Amino acid sequence: MLALAAVLSIFVYGIIAAMLGTIMPTFALSAEQKGTVALAQALGLVVSSIAAGPLIDLRGKKTALVLGLSLTTVSLLLLTQVDTFGAVGGLFFLLGVGGGMIVTAGNALANDIDAARRAPVLNIINLFFGLGGMLTPLIAANLLNDDRVSILYFAAGLAAITLLVEILTRMPKPSGTVTFKASEAKLVLARPTLYLLALMLFFYVACEVGMWNWLKQYLITQSIDAKTAGNILSLGFALALLIGRIVVSPILLRVSSINVTLFSAVCMAIATFAMLRTTSATGAWIAVFCAGLAMAPVFPTTLALVGDAFPNMTASAMGIVITCGWIGLAVSSPIIGYVAGADNSHLGTALLIIPAFAAAMIVVNLLVRPALKKA
């Protein structure tokens, strides 16, 4: 039941992650306004990630999951009733708060399943993130005709079902105290490993969520129709994330996590740059699929590195690192929106931030190795 609860929570977060990019073209907003909406969602993720660690310590993972899923369900339902910039931005902020709570508590729950095989388990659980991300644009493009209201009701229904499962699942009791105490803060905050792993996730999340939020819009600017663009996002990027996490789990039993993330960063930089240099739908699908395969292991494997480096106060350390990941999204979203221009004419130039950040991940990966060996 713990595995099922973790799987469903990560699955729902995959649906949330793909939501903005899937329905963004249906809003009559400028690129800068869409960038601001993405920023609002990122800020919600930051707020909830900061709060999630102490909440999990005090009230348990169930409380965090129930709260996150409740906010998510309500936000999705309310989004069916609005289309103005301010209302959409506010509701995506709440959706970010709910999503951040879900992903932090869900990964913390997955972390409890098998400590001896943390990296493979986290990758297996997180492949359902790819499944959720694949279903949203796939169903939207092929079954719901990109009807925003139908898409939102579909997602809200799945979130509500998951909420019920989380309520019925017995989970480990909370410690009742915040493990990240001021007197013990130096055990985490004084170690460079934390900052380097946080920086790695800062760059990575900006890359991955940048794909979720902007890829469909970018493909449409390249004269690819909306249905094909949605299918490239789902059957290209999201499917590759799912397949990649299936493939990498046994590899992580033989290859170190840090080497897997280095190889991923190199392939990310190459594939995303190629994606921005092709104009055909077939070429875009190939490049996007390769990018998804490269990105697949990075998020869960980085969290596994955090768990290995910080066996005590793991939830708080994960909360800090995940929060830095959302800050990466908060920084990149307005930059992309501003550079893209009101009519998205420079969106391809703006998205060069993705291969640039992937290259920065390579540098951080090389820097963190000595700290991890010492840990």
N, C-alpha and C positions, 0 to 999 in steps of 0.2 A: 504493500500500500504506500510506503514511503516513496518507492521508485515511481509508482503511478502518479502520486501527488507532484513529485518533482518534474516528471515528464509533461504533465498537463500544464503546469505553470509556465514552463519554458516554451511549450507549444503556443500558449496564448500570447506570451511575449513576442514570439515570432510574428504572430498576426498583427500585433500592435506596431512592431517595427516596420512592417511593410505598409501600414495603413496610410501614412502621410504621402508617401511616394505614389501610392495607387490612386488616391482620390485627389491629389494636389491639382492635376490638370483640369478637374471639374470645377474648381473655384475660380471666379473672375477676379484674381488678384495678380498684382505685378510680381516680378521675380524678387524684388526687395521685400515685399510683403510676405511672400512665401518663405523667404529666408528668415524673416522675423518670426513667423509661425514655427518654423523648425527650431529657432532659438528658444522660443517659449517652451516647446516640448523638452528641449535639452535642459533648460533651467529647472523644469519640473523633475527631470531625472536626477539632477544634481541635488536638489532639496531632499528628495526621498532617499537617495543613496546615503546622504549624511545622517538622516534620521533612522535608516533601517537597521544599522548595527546595534545601537543602544536599544531600539525597540525589540529586536530579536533577543538580545540578552535579557531584557526585563520581562517581556511578555511572550516570547517564543516565536518560532517560525510560523506557526498557524495564524497568530494574530496579524503578523505582517502580510501573509498571503491573503487572508480574508479582507483586510483593509485595502490592499492593492487591487484585488479583483473587484471589490465593490466600487472603488473609484473608477476603475476601467469600464465597468458595465454602465455606470451612470453617465460617464463622459461620452461613450459611444452613442448611447441613446439620445442624449441632448444634441450631439452633432448632427443628427438627422433633421433638426429643426432650425438650424442657423446657416447663414452663408456670408455674413459680414466679417470684415477683417478682425475687429476687436473680439467678437464672440468666438470666432474660430480659434484665434490665438489663445484666449482664456481657457477654452475647453481642451486644446492640445497641451496646455500647461498642466491641467488636471490629469490628462491621459499620461503625461510624462511622470507625474508623481506616482500614479498607480503602477505604471510600467516599471519604474525604478524599484519600487517596493517588491514587485513580483520577481524581477530578475535577481535581486540580491538575496531574497529569502529562498527562492527556488534553487539557486546555486549553492547556498549554504546548506540546504536540505540534501542536495545531491552529494555534498562533501561528506555527509554522515554515513553514506551507504557502504563504502569500502575504502578506508583510509590507505590500505596497502596498494590499491590500484586507482588512486585519485585521478590522475590525468586521463586514463582510458575511460573511467566511469563518467567523468565530466564531459568528455567528448561524445560519448554515447547519449547521455541525457540531452546535450545541446544540439544533437542532430535533429531533435524535434523542433528546435528553433527554426532550422532550415525548412522543415516540413510546414510549419505555420506560415513562414514567410513565403513559401511557394504557393500555398493554397490561396492566399489573399488575392494577389494579382491574377492568378490562373482562373479562379472562379469569377472574379470581377470581369475579366475580359471575355470569357467564353460562355458563362452561364447567366451573368447578371447585366451584360451589355454596358458595363461601366456605370451602372446606376448607383449613385452615391448612397442614397437612402437604403437600398437593398444590401449593399456591401456592409454598411454600418450595423444594420439589424442582424446580419449573419454573424458578424464578429461579436456583437453584444450577446447573442444567444450562446455562443461557445464559451465566452467569459463567464456567463451565469451558470452554465453547467459545471465548469471547472470550480467555481466558487462553492457549489454544493458539495463536490467531491472533497475539497479541502476542509470544509466544515465537518464532514463525516470521518475524516482520516485521523487516526491517533498519531500524534507526533511527540518527539522527545520533549520533556518538560524544560522550560527555560531555567537558567541559572538563578534568576531573580535579582541579579546584580549586574551592573554594567562592567564587563570584563576589562574594558579599556579605561582604567583608572588613571588619574593624574600621576599618582605615585609610580605607576608602571609604564607611563607613556614613553619614557626614554627607551624601553625595550623595543619599541616599534619605531618611534619617530627618529631615534638617533642612528638608525641603520640606513646607509645609502641604498641598500637593496630595495627598500620600500619606494623610494623616489624614482629609481630607475625603472622598476616594474610599472609604477604609475605612469611614467612618461611613455613607456611602450604602449600601454593601453590608451593613453591620451591620443597618440597618433593613429592607433589602429581603429578605435571607435569612430574617429572622424572619417576614416576611409570607408569602413563598412556601412555606417549609417548614411554617409554621403551617397553611397551607391543606392541604398534603399530609397532615400528621399528624392534624388535628382536624376537617376538613370532613365526612368520612363520619360520624364520631361525632356531630357537631353536627346533621346532617340527620336522623339516627335519633332524636335527642331532639325533633325537630319532627314526629314521627309519620310520617316517610317510611321505608318499609321498606328493609332493608339492601341488597337488590339494586338498587333505584332509586337509593339513595344512592351505591352503588359506580359506577353508570352515570353519575351526575352528576359524580362525581370524574373518571372517565375520559373520557367523551364531552362533558363540559362543560369542566372546568378543564384537563386534560392535552391534549385535542384543541385547545383554544384556544391553549395554549402552542406546540404544533406549527405550527398555521396562522399564528399571529402571527409566528413566526420566519421562515417562508417569505415572508410579505408584507413584513416590515420590511427584509429584505436589500437589495432594490433601492432602497428608500427611503433607506437609509443611504448610498447612492452620491450622493445629492443633498441630504440634510438632515444637519446636523451631529449627531454622537453625543450631545452634551450636550443638544440640543433634543429629541431623541427620548426621552431618559430623563426629561426634565421633563414632557413630555406624558404619558408612561407613569405617572409618579407621581400626576399629577392624576386620571387615569382610574382608577387603582388605588384611590385614596381613595374616590371616588364609588361604584364598583362593589362594593367589599367592604362598605361601609356599607349599600348597598341589599340585598346578600346576607343581611345579618343582620336585615333588616326585612321579609322575606317569609316566609310559612309554606307556600306551595304549592310542589309539586315543579317545576312549569313556571317559576314566577317565580324559584325558586332556580337552575334550570339557566341561565336567561337571565343572571342576575346573575353567576353563577360563570363562565360563558363569557366575558362581558365582562371580568371580572377577569383571567382567563387571557390574553386578548388584550393587555390592558394590561401585564401582567407579562412577557410573552414576551421583549421585547428587553433588559430591564434588566440581567440578570446578564452575558451575553456582551458587551453594549455597554459596560458599566462596566469589564470586563476589557480591552476594546479601548482604552478611555481610559487605563487603567494602562499598557498596552503603548506607547501613543503618548507618554505623559508620561515613561516610564522605558525608553527604548530599550536602555540598558545595565542589566544586573542585572534583567531583566524577570521571570525566574522567581521571584527572591526577593521582588520588589515584589508580584507576583501572590500569592505565598504569604502575605505579610503581610495583604493586602487580603481574600483569601478567608478567612483565619483570623478576621479581625474579623467577617466574615459569619457564621461558625459561632458566634462568641461571642454574636451577636445571637440566634441560636436557643437557645443555652444560657441566656441571660437570660430569654427570653420563655416557654420551655417550662414551668418550674416556676411562673411567675406564672399562666399559663393553667390549669394543673392545680389550683393552690391556689384561685383564684377560682371555677373551675367547680364545686367541691364534690365530695363523695364520690359523689353520684348524678348528676353532670353537669347538675344543675338550673339552674346559672348559667353554663353553657358559652357561651351567646350573649353574655352580658355580658363574659366573659373574652376572647372573640374580638374585642371592640372594639379590642383592642391592634393589630389588623391595619390598619384604616383610620387609626388614630392614627399608627402608624409610617409609613404611606404619606404622610401629611401632613408628617411630619418630613423625609421624603425631598425634598419640594419645597423646604423651607428650605435643606437641605444643597446641593441642586443649584444654587440661586441663589448660595450662598456660594462654591462651587468654581469658578465661571466665571472670575473674574479670575485665579486661580492657573493655570488651564489655558491661558488666553490668554498669560500670561507664559511658561509652559512652551513 
